[in-house]
Amino acid sequence: MTVKDTHFDQLLDFPCQQTFKVMGLAQDDLPIKIIEVLQTIAPNDYTPKIKASSKGTYHAVSIAVTVTSKEQMEQIYNELGAIDIVRYVL
């Protein structure tokens, strides 16, 4: 997943808090992998909220991140989307 030519800089005033919703396979390490990626891009103490799908196959992980630039936001989308068990990043 590659985010290209976004208009985040026109839509948001940086720095700002953005909640990312990451949907992936229902594995115990999903939130751990998400936090590991975020720690390399925007180190902070993260508290993910996890919601299971109705069949329990997927988890939706919501996590608030303070984003400082358009480039950082694009990097977060790209790197979260590259996690092997992630299916969508919203």
Buried (B, 14 or more C-beta within 10 A) or exposed (E): EEBEEEEBEEEBEBEEEBEBEBBBBBEEEBBEBBBEBBEEBBEEEBEBEEEEEEEEEBBBBBBBBEBEEBEBBBBBBBBBBEBEBBEEBE
